[in-house]
Amino acid sequence: MNVIVKGIGSVGTLEGALRADTAPICQYIPPKKLRRTDHFTQLALIAACYAIEDAGFKLNEFKGENIGVILATGHGAMNTTYAFKDSINSRGDSFSSPTLFSKSVHNAAMSNLTIQFGLTGPNLTISQHSFSFQSALLTACLWINEGRCEYVMVGGVDEFSETLGYCIERFNDEKKSVLDYNNAYTKKIAPGEGASFFILSKSDFTGKKEKMKHPGFISDLVMGNLTSTHLPIEIDTHLIIDGDSNRIKNWIQRDQIKNKIYYLEKPYGDFFANPGFDLIAAFSQLEAYANITLIYIEEEGQFFLIKLRKIRDFR
């Protein structure tokens, strides 16, 4: 597959905050153009601006038909959606807010991205629950390898809402938790929000070696359903694991996974777009490890695997 990451941008919650700060977006886009954008869209815009800048492009130069865009979201613009539902409850369906409705659809942020940056290539919004970002990344890599685009900007975004916070407290006995495989105890993580974007391109690694800002490339992506307690692929790299803890513990106990397992901290909180932040963290670990594999497992048995390798280790 051999897809390289030219630029990375992210924004998220920190230090226990539930909402991310989108104020810096005004440094890139005039406030007048942001008047009708909601918090969800602004999260996507600012992360995209950071990624474009990180890739070495100017915002007014990164445009055209050769650039595809894929946005992933698990919940979409929740706050705008609930505000639209409130307008139905208070004014009836005949007098509900059309503005709120237009901004509540999941691809509203995508339309703002493409219009703002002049991106006229293929674009797609994917909403597939906790596997939204993984599916978007797979699609982006397919577009690159099929030659549909020279670059693909792929990102995940999800926001926090008071309604979601209430549901977590009301319907769960404990806050959502993940396993710390290094320390063998359960660590609780609070909900959060954020957006992460990546500028992807194809490289054949021939001729003069490119000067790469980020040290690795995506060498393989695998998505499927488990038919047994074993992964249908050989794992020969360091691992970052997230997902159904019972299945993972079974693999560890059976010694199928004999490599070093790296537990990924989630400083931005827990939300569906978090795999994008996992990928950022994995790239940062490539300086220490030649190869890294990210594995996500759902309770139903669906899995997604991402393999990363160092540029200099390509053969």
C-alpha positions as CSV (number, residue, x, y, z in Angstrom):
1,M,0.0,0.0,0.0
2,N,2.8,2.4,1.0
3,V,0.8,5.6,1.7
4,I,2.8,8.4,3.3
5,V,1.5,11.1,5.7
6,K,2.6,14.5,4.6
7,G,0.8,16.6,7.2
8,I,-1.0,16.1,10.5
9,G,-3.3,18.5,12.4
10,S,-5.4,18.0,15.5
11,V,-7.4,19.9,18.2
12,G,-8.9,18.4,21.3
13,T,-9.8,18.7,24.9
14,L,-7.1,18.8,27.6
15,E,-6.7,18.8,31.4
16,G,-10.2,17.4,32.0
17,A,-12.1,19.9,29.9
18,L,-15.1,18.6,28.0
19,R,-14.9,21.1,25.1
20,A,-12.0,21.9,22.8
21,D,-11.0,25.5,22.1
22,T,-11.7,26.5,18.5
23,A,-10.8,30.2,19.0
24,P,-7.5,29.9,17.0
25,I,-9.6,29.2,13.8
26,C,-9.9,33.0,13.4
27,Q,-6.2,33.1,12.7
28,Y,-6.8,31.2,9.5
29,I,-10.3,32.0,8.4
30,P,-12.0,35.5,8.7
31,P,-14.7,35.6,11.4
32,K,-17.3,36.7,8.8
33,K,-17.0,33.3,7.0
34,L,-17.5,31.5,10.3
35,R,-20.7,33.2,11.4
36,R,-23.0,30.3,10.4
37,T,-20.6,27.5,11.4
38,D,-21.3,25.5,14.5
39,H,-18.7,24.1,17.0
40,F,-18.6,20.8,15.1
41,T,-17.7,22.4,11.8
42,Q,-15.1,24.6,13.5
43,L,-13.4,21.6,15.0
44,A,-13.0,20.1,11.5
45,L,-11.9,23.4,10.0
46,I,-9.1,24.2,12.5
47,A,-7.7,20.6,12.4
48,A,-7.7,20.7,8.6
49,C,-5.9,24.1,8.7
50,Y,-3.2,22.6,11.0
51,A,-2.7,19.6,8.7
52,I,-2.4,21.7,5.5
53,E,0.1,24.0,7.2
54,D,2.0,21.0,8.6
55,A,2.2,19.5,5.1
56,G,4.0,22.7,3.9
57,F,1.2,24.1,1.9
58,K,-0.4,27.6,2.1
59,L,-4.1,27.5,2.6
60,N,-4.9,29.3,-0.6
61,E,-2.6,26.9,-2.6
62,F,-4.1,23.6,-1.3
63,K,-7.0,23.3,-3.7
64,G,-8.2,21.7,-6.9
65,E,-9.5,18.5,-8.5
66,N,-6.6,16.4,-7.5
67,I,-7.3,16.6,-3.8
68,G,-9.9,14.3,-2.2
69,V,-11.5,14.8,1.2
70,I,-13.0,12.2,3.5
71,L,-14.5,13.1,6.9
72,A,-15.4,10.5,9.5
73,T,-17.8,11.1,12.4
74,G,-19.5,8.7,14.8
75,H,-22.2,11.1,16.1
76,G,-22.1,14.1,13.8
77,A,-23.0,17.5,15.0
78,M,-24.8,16.4,18.2
79,N,-25.3,19.8,19.8
80,T,-26.8,21.2,16.6
81,T,-29.0,18.1,16.1
82,Y,-30.4,18.4,19.6
83,A,-31.0,22.1,19.1
84,F,-33.0,21.3,16.0
85,K,-35.0,18.7,17.9
86,D,-35.7,21.3,20.6
87,S,-37.0,23.7,17.9
88,I,-39.4,21.0,16.8
89,N,-40.6,20.4,20.3
90,S,-41.1,24.1,21.0
91,R,-42.5,25.3,17.6
92,G,-43.7,22.2,15.9
93,D,-42.4,20.5,12.8
94,S,-43.9,23.2,10.5
95,F,-41.9,26.0,12.1
96,S,-38.7,24.2,13.1
97,S,-35.4,25.8,12.2
98,P,-34.3,25.1,8.7
99,T,-30.8,26.6,9.5
100,L,-30.3,24.2,12.4
101,F,-31.5,21.3,10.2
102,S,-29.0,22.1,7.4
103,K,-26.1,22.2,9.9
104,S,-27.2,19.0,11.7
105,V,-26.6,16.6,8.8
106,H,-23.3,14.7,9.1
107,N,-21.8,16.1,5.9
108,A,-22.4,19.7,6.8
109,A,-18.8,20.1,8.0
110,M,-17.5,18.5,4.8
111,S,-19.4,21.0,2.6
112,N,-17.8,23.8,4.6
113,L,-14.3,22.3,4.2
114,T,-14.6,21.9,0.4
115,I,-16.1,25.4,-0.1
116,Q,-13.6,27.1,2.2
117,F,-10.5,25.6,0.6
118,G,-11.7,25.2,-2.9
119,L,-11.4,21.4,-2.9
120,T,-13.3,20.2,-6.0
121,G,-12.1,16.6,-6.0
122,P,-14.1,13.6,-4.7
123,N,-15.4,14.0,-1.2
124,L,-17.2,11.7,1.2
125,T,-18.5,11.6,4.8
126,I,-18.5,8.3,6.6
127,S,-20.5,7.6,9.7
128,Q,-19.9,4.1,11.0
129,H,-20.1,4.3,14.8
130,S,-16.7,3.6,16.4
131,F,-15.2,2.4,13.1
132,S,-15.8,5.6,11.3
133,F,-12.3,6.9,11.2
134,Q,-10.8,3.5,10.3
135,S,-13.2,3.1,7.4
136,A,-12.3,6.6,6.2
137,L,-8.6,5.9,6.4
138,L,-9.1,2.7,4.3
139,T,-11.1,4.6,1.7
140,A,-8.5,7.3,1.5
141,C,-5.7,4.8,1.0
142,L,-7.7,3.1,-1.8
143,W,-8.3,6.4,-3.5
144,I,-4.5,7.1,-3.4
145,N,-3.5,3.7,-4.7
146,E,-6.2,3.8,-7.5
147,G,-4.9,7.1,-8.7
148,R,-8.1,8.9,-8.1
149,C,-6.3,11.8,-6.2
150,E,-2.8,13.0,-5.8
151,Y,-3.6,13.9,-2.2
152,V,-6.4,12.9,0.2
153,M,-7.2,14.9,3.3
154,V,-8.8,12.4,5.7
155,G,-10.0,13.3,9.2
156,G,-12.2,12.3,12.1
157,V,-14.3,14.7,14.2
158,D,-16.7,14.3,17.1
159,E,-18.0,16.7,19.7
160,F,-19.2,16.4,23.3
161,S,-22.7,17.3,24.3
162,E,-24.4,17.6,27.6
163,T,-26.9,15.0,26.5
164,L,-24.2,12.5,25.8
165,G,-22.6,13.3,29.2
166,Y,-25.9,12.7,30.9
167,C,-26.4,9.4,29.2
168,I,-22.9,8.2,30.2
169,E,-23.6,9.0,33.8
170,R,-27.2,7.8,33.8
171,F,-26.9,4.5,31.9
172,N,-23.4,3.3,32.9
173,D,-22.5,2.2,36.4
174,E,-19.0,3.5,35.7
175,K,-17.4,5.8,33.2
176,K,-16.2,4.1,30.1
177,S,-12.9,2.4,30.8
178,V,-10.0,0.8,28.9
179,L,-7.3,-1.7,30.0
180,D,-3.8,-0.6,30.7
181,Y,-1.9,-3.6,29.5
182,N,1.4,-2.4,30.9
183,N,0.1,-2.0,34.4
184,A,-2.7,-4.6,34.4
185,Y,-5.4,-2.4,35.9
186,T,-8.5,-0.7,34.6
187,K,-8.1,3.0,33.9
188,K,-11.2,5.2,33.7
189,I,-11.3,7.9,31.0
190,A,-13.8,10.7,30.7
191,P,-15.6,11.6,27.5
192,G,-14.1,14.4,25.3
193,E,-14.1,15.8,21.8
194,G,-11.7,16.6,19.1
195,A,-10.7,16.5,15.4
196,S,-7.6,15.1,13.7
197,F,-6.7,15.4,10.0
198,F,-4.1,13.9,7.8
199,I,-2.8,14.8,4.3
200,L,-2.0,11.5,2.5
201,S,-0.1,10.9,-0.7
202,K,1.4,8.1,-2.7
203,S,5.2,7.4,-2.8
204,D,7.1,4.7,-4.5
205,F,10.2,5.3,-2.5
206,T,12.4,5.3,-5.7
207,G,15.0,7.7,-6.8
208,K,16.1,10.6,-4.5
209,K,14.7,10.0,-1.1
210,E,12.0,12.5,-0.2
211,K,12.6,14.8,2.8
212,M,9.8,13.6,5.1
213,K,8.6,15.5,8.1
214,H,6.9,12.4,9.6
215,P,9.0,9.3,9.9
216,G,6.8,6.6,8.7
217,F,4.2,5.4,6.2
218,I,1.1,3.2,6.2
219,S,2.1,-0.2,4.8
220,D,-1.1,-2.2,5.3
221,L,-4.7,-1.9,6.3
222,V,-7.0,-4.9,7.1
223,M,-10.7,-4.9,8.1
224,G,-12.8,-8.0,8.7
225,N,-14.7,-10.1,11.2
226,L,-13.1,-12.6,13.5
227,T,-14.3,-16.2,13.1
228,S,-12.3,-17.5,16.1
229,T,-10.2,-16.2,19.0
230,H,-7.2,-15.7,16.7
231,L,-6.4,-12.8,14.4
232,P,-6.3,-14.0,10.7
233,I,-3.0,-12.2,10.1
234,E,0.5,-12.5,11.5
235,I,1.6,-9.8,13.9
236,D,5.3,-9.2,13.9
237,T,5.5,-5.6,15.2
238,H,4.9,-3.6,18.4
239,L,1.2,-3.2,19.2
240,I,-1.1,-0.5,20.2
241,I,-4.4,-2.1,21.1
242,D,-7.9,-0.7,21.8
243,G,-11.3,-2.4,21.9
244,D,-13.0,-5.4,23.4
245,S,-10.8,-6.3,26.4
246,N,-12.0,-9.9,26.8
247,R,-10.9,-10.9,23.2
248,I,-7.6,-9.2,23.7
249,K,-6.9,-10.9,27.0
250,N,-7.6,-14.3,25.4
251,W,-5.0,-13.6,22.7
252,I,-2.4,-12.6,25.3
253,Q,-3.1,-15.6,27.4
254,R,-2.8,-17.9,24.4
255,D,0.6,-16.3,23.6
256,Q,-0.6,-15.5,20.1
257,I,0.6,-11.9,20.7
258,K,4.2,-12.2,22.0
259,N,5.4,-8.7,21.2
260,K,5.6,-5.6,23.4
261,I,2.1,-4.2,23.9
262,Y,2.0,-0.4,24.2
263,Y,-0.9,1.1,26.0
264,L,-2.0,4.4,24.5
265,E,-3.0,7.2,26.8
266,K,-6.0,9.2,25.8
267,P,-5.4,12.8,27.0
268,Y,-8.2,14.1,24.9
269,G,-10.9,11.9,26.5
270,D,-12.9,9.1,24.9
271,F,-15.0,9.7,21.7
272,F,-15.6,8.0,18.4
273,A,-13.0,10.1,16.5
274,N,-10.2,9.1,18.9
275,P,-8.5,6.6,16.5
276,G,-7.1,9.6,14.6
277,F,-5.3,10.7,17.8
278,D,-4.1,7.0,18.2
279,L,-2.6,7.2,14.7
280,I,-0.8,10.5,15.6
281,A,0.6,8.9,18.8
282,A,1.7,5.8,16.8
283,F,3.7,7.9,14.3
284,S,5.5,9.6,17.2
285,Q,6.5,6.1,18.5
286,L,8.1,5.1,15.2
287,E,11.3,6.8,16.3
288,A,11.6,4.1,19.0
289,Y,10.1,1.1,17.2
290,A,10.7,0.2,13.5
291,N,7.1,-1.1,13.1
292,I,3.9,-0.5,14.9
293,T,0.5,-2.1,14.5
294,L,-2.7,-0.6,15.7
295,I,-5.6,-3.1,16.4
296,Y,-9.2,-2.2,17.1
297,I,-11.7,-4.8,18.1
298,E,-15.4,-4.5,18.6
299,E,-17.5,-6.8,20.9
300,E,-19.3,-8.2,17.8
301,G,-15.9,-9.4,16.5
302,Q,-15.2,-6.8,13.9
303,F,-11.6,-5.8,13.8
304,F,-9.4,-3.2,12.0
305,L,-5.7,-3.3,11.7
306,I,-3.2,-0.6,10.7
307,K,0.4,-1.3,10.1
308,L,3.0,1.5,10.2
309,R,6.7,1.3,9.2
310,K,9.6,3.7,9.3
311,I,10.6,5.3,6.0
312,R,14.2,4.2,6.3
313,D,13.2,0.6,6.9
314,F,11.4,0.3,3.6
315,R,12.9,-2.5,1.3
